[in-house]
Amino acid sequence: MAGGTLEVASMSAQYGDFKVLHDISFTVAPGEIVSIVGSNGAGKTTTLRSIVGIIHPTGGTVTFDGTRIDGHRPSEIVERGLAMVPEGRNLFRDMTVEENLMMGAHVPRVRKRARQRVAQMYERFATLPGLAKRYAGTLSGGQQQIVAIARALMSEPSILLMDEPSLGLSPKITLEIFALVRQIGADGTSVVLVEQNVTHALALASRAYVISEGRSVMEGNAHDILASDDVRRQFLGET
């Protein structure tokens, strides 16, 4: 699917009476990897959930390819070309890997080509064919993460939003997952990456945004942000 531009403008969101996001703004251009970093509880996950319609923003706008999508249902947003790999993977543990992949092709745009898309995922991710008939709940954390990424890619998204893809993984598997993220970007799919590993997240990205207490506090070239003394003190423990 051809790439599109995502524009988040002054987006706010809340849970009940508690306001979590305050006027968050950022853009993602076609083919770009953008990282969003911040401390635990800063609002990173809420930002992604608000974009894909799991949470409805209470203010601001979310525009994709010139069309507002804030307030739309998640299925409508996936149909337009955005997909999310959630924190914790959220696979159907009692379903096979292949059944989980098929769930990623539930939107009308790709439903008729679901089997073709599964074959493409097997070709793209070398470990998947051997796991096809295994139940997702029996897989290792790294294997589950690959399945979660492949499931999201089943819908042929223009933009892939990834929430903490390295969470709970070993350093070796983490590097493998980040290599996959880099390749996904190189293949032309834009990526919005929320990641606890700040060094790797900023090394992967062309641009980055720092969120603190639900507010955007820094933005710019990812390598420049990584070199920032404030960022290195706050996230890398440097003095």
C-alpha positions as CSV (number, residue, x, y, z in Angstrom):
1,M,0.0,0.0,0.0
2,A,1.4,3.4,-0.9
3,G,2.7,5.5,1.9
4,G,0.8,8.4,3.5
5,T,1.4,11.2,5.9
6,L,0.2,11.1,9.5
7,E,-0.4,14.4,11.2
8,V,-1.2,14.6,14.9
9,A,-2.2,18.1,15.9
10,S,-2.8,19.3,19.5
11,M,-4.1,15.8,20.5
12,S,-5.5,15.4,24.0
13,A,-6.8,12.2,25.6
14,Q,-8.0,11.1,29.0
15,Y,-9.2,8.1,31.1
16,G,-12.3,9.2,32.9
17,D,-11.6,12.5,34.6
18,F,-7.8,12.0,34.4
19,K,-6.2,13.9,31.4
20,V,-3.3,11.9,30.1
21,L,-2.3,13.7,26.9
22,H,-2.0,17.5,26.6
23,D,-1.8,18.9,23.0
24,I,0.5,16.3,21.5
25,S,1.7,17.1,18.0
26,F,3.9,15.3,15.6
27,T,4.1,14.2,11.9
28,V,5.2,11.1,10.1
29,A,6.2,11.3,6.5
30,P,6.0,8.4,4.0
31,G,8.9,5.9,4.5
32,E,10.0,7.4,7.7
33,I,10.9,5.8,11.1
34,V,9.9,8.1,13.9
35,S,10.6,7.3,17.6
36,I,8.6,8.5,20.6
37,V,10.5,8.2,23.8
38,G,9.7,9.1,27.4
39,S,9.6,7.7,30.9
40,N,7.1,5.1,32.1
41,G,3.7,6.8,32.4
42,A,4.6,9.7,30.1
43,G,1.7,8.9,27.8
44,K,3.4,7.1,24.9
45,T,1.1,4.1,24.8
46,T,-2.0,6.4,25.1
47,T,-0.6,8.3,22.1
48,L,-0.6,5.3,19.9
49,R,-4.0,4.0,21.2
50,S,-5.5,7.4,20.5
51,I,-4.2,7.4,16.9
52,V,-5.6,3.9,16.1
53,G,-9.0,4.6,17.7
54,I,-8.7,2.4,20.8
55,I,-9.1,5.6,22.8
56,H,-11.0,8.5,21.3
57,P,-9.1,11.8,21.6
58,T,-10.8,14.5,23.6
59,G,-9.1,17.3,21.6
60,G,-7.1,18.1,18.6
61,T,-7.0,16.2,15.3
62,V,-5.4,13.1,13.8
63,T,-5.1,13.2,10.0
64,F,-3.9,10.5,7.7
65,D,-3.3,11.3,4.0
66,G,-5.4,14.4,4.3
67,T,-8.4,12.8,5.9
68,R,-9.3,13.1,9.6
69,I,-9.4,9.7,11.4
70,D,-9.8,10.8,15.0
71,G,-13.1,9.4,16.3
72,H,-13.2,6.6,13.8
73,R,-13.4,2.9,14.8
74,P,-10.2,0.9,14.9
75,S,-11.3,-1.3,12.0
76,E,-11.9,1.8,9.9
77,I,-8.4,3.1,10.7
78,V,-6.8,-0.2,9.8
79,E,-8.7,-0.2,6.6
80,R,-7.2,3.2,5.7
81,G,-3.7,1.9,6.2
82,L,-2.6,2.1,9.8
83,A,-1.8,-1.0,12.0
84,M,-0.5,-1.4,15.5
85,V,1.7,-4.0,17.2
86,P,0.5,-3.6,20.8
87,E,2.6,-3.8,23.9
88,G,2.7,-7.4,25.2
89,R,1.9,-8.7,21.7
90,N,-1.8,-9.6,22.6
91,L,-1.8,-12.7,20.4
92,F,-4.7,-15.2,20.6
93,R,-2.8,-17.7,22.7
94,D,-5.2,-20.6,22.1
95,M,-5.1,-20.1,18.3
96,T,-2.3,-21.3,16.0
97,V,0.2,-18.9,14.5
98,E,-1.5,-19.2,11.1
99,E,-4.9,-18.4,12.6
100,N,-3.4,-15.4,14.3
101,L,-2.0,-14.2,11.0
102,M,-5.4,-14.7,9.4
103,M,-6.9,-12.4,12.0
104,G,-4.7,-9.6,10.7
105,A,-6.4,-9.8,7.3
106,H,-9.9,-9.2,8.6
107,V,-10.4,-5.8,6.9
108,P,-12.2,-5.7,3.5
109,R,-9.2,-4.3,1.7
110,V,-7.1,-7.5,2.0
111,R,-9.6,-10.1,3.1
112,K,-9.9,-11.8,-0.3
113,R,-6.1,-12.1,-0.4
114,A,-5.6,-13.4,3.1
115,R,-4.1,-16.7,2.1
116,Q,-1.7,-14.9,-0.3
117,R,-0.7,-12.5,2.5
118,V,0.0,-15.5,4.8
119,A,2.3,-17.0,2.2
120,Q,4.1,-13.6,1.8
121,M,4.6,-13.5,5.6
122,Y,6.0,-17.0,5.5
123,E,8.4,-15.9,2.8
124,R,9.3,-12.7,4.6
125,F,9.9,-14.2,8.1
126,A,11.9,-17.4,7.9
127,T,10.9,-18.7,11.3
128,L,7.1,-18.6,10.7
129,P,6.6,-21.6,8.4
130,G,7.9,-23.9,11.1
131,L,5.6,-22.3,13.7
132,A,2.5,-22.2,11.6
133,K,0.5,-25.0,13.4
134,R,1.8,-24.2,16.9
135,Y,-0.4,-22.5,19.4
136,A,0.7,-18.9,20.0
137,G,0.8,-19.4,23.7
138,T,3.5,-22.0,23.4
139,L,6.0,-19.7,21.7
140,S,8.9,-17.9,23.2
141,G,8.7,-14.1,23.6
142,G,10.8,-13.4,20.6
143,Q,8.7,-15.8,18.4
144,Q,5.5,-14.2,19.6
145,Q,6.8,-10.7,18.8
146,I,7.6,-11.8,15.2
147,V,4.1,-13.2,14.9
148,A,2.6,-10.0,16.2
149,I,4.6,-7.9,13.7
150,A,3.6,-10.3,10.9
151,R,-0.1,-10.1,11.9
152,A,0.0,-6.3,11.8
153,L,1.7,-6.4,8.4
154,M,-1.1,-8.7,7.0
155,S,-3.3,-5.6,6.5
156,E,-0.6,-4.0,4.2
157,P,-0.3,-0.9,6.3
158,S,1.3,2.3,5.1
159,I,2.2,3.1,8.7
160,L,3.0,0.6,11.4
161,L,2.8,1.7,15.0
162,M,4.9,-0.4,17.4
163,D,4.5,-0.2,21.2
164,E,7.5,-1.5,23.2
165,P,8.6,-4.3,20.8
166,S,11.6,-5.3,22.8
167,L,9.7,-5.6,26.1
168,G,10.7,-8.8,28.0
169,L,13.1,-9.9,25.3
170,S,16.8,-10.9,25.7
171,P,19.5,-8.5,24.3
172,K,20.1,-10.9,21.4
173,I,16.5,-11.2,20.4
174,T,16.0,-7.4,20.9
175,L,18.7,-6.8,18.3
176,E,17.0,-9.1,15.9
177,I,13.6,-7.3,16.4
178,F,15.2,-3.9,15.8
179,A,16.8,-5.3,12.6
180,L,13.3,-6.3,11.5
181,V,12.0,-2.8,12.3
182,R,14.8,-1.3,10.2
183,Q,14.0,-3.6,7.3
184,I,10.3,-2.8,7.5
185,G,11.2,0.9,7.2
186,A,13.6,0.2,4.3
187,D,10.9,-1.7,2.5
188,G,8.8,1.5,2.5
189,T,6.4,1.1,5.4
190,S,6.6,4.1,7.8
191,V,7.1,3.2,11.5
192,V,6.1,5.0,14.6
193,L,8.2,3.3,17.4
194,V,7.5,3.6,21.1
195,E,10.4,1.9,22.8
196,Q,11.9,1.6,26.3
197,N,15.4,1.1,24.9
198,V,16.1,4.8,24.1
199,T,19.5,4.3,22.5
200,H,18.2,1.7,20.0
201,A,15.0,3.6,19.4
202,L,16.8,6.8,18.5
203,A,19.5,5.0,16.5
204,L,16.8,3.5,14.3
205,A,14.8,6.7,13.7
206,S,15.3,9.7,11.4
207,R,13.3,11.9,13.7
208,A,12.1,11.6,17.3
209,Y,9.8,13.2,19.9
210,V,10.2,13.2,23.7
211,I,7.1,13.1,25.8
212,S,7.0,13.9,29.5
213,E,3.8,13.9,31.6
214,G,1.7,13.8,28.5
215,R,3.3,16.7,26.8
216,S,5.8,17.0,23.9
217,V,8.9,18.5,25.4
218,M,11.5,17.9,22.6
219,E,11.5,17.0,18.9
220,G,14.0,16.9,16.1
221,N,16.7,14.8,14.5
222,A,16.9,11.5,16.4
223,H,20.7,11.5,16.5
224,D,20.7,15.1,17.9
225,I,18.2,14.1,20.6
226,L,20.3,11.1,21.5
227,A,23.3,13.4,21.9
228,S,21.3,15.8,24.2
229,D,22.7,16.0,27.7
230,D,19.1,16.2,29.1
231,V,18.1,13.0,27.3
232,R,21.2,11.2,28.3
233,R,20.8,12.1,31.9
234,Q,17.1,11.3,32.0
235,F,17.0,8.0,30.1
236,L,20.6,6.7,30.1
237,G,21.6,7.6,33.7
238,E,24.6,9.6,32.6
239,T,25.7,12.5,34.8
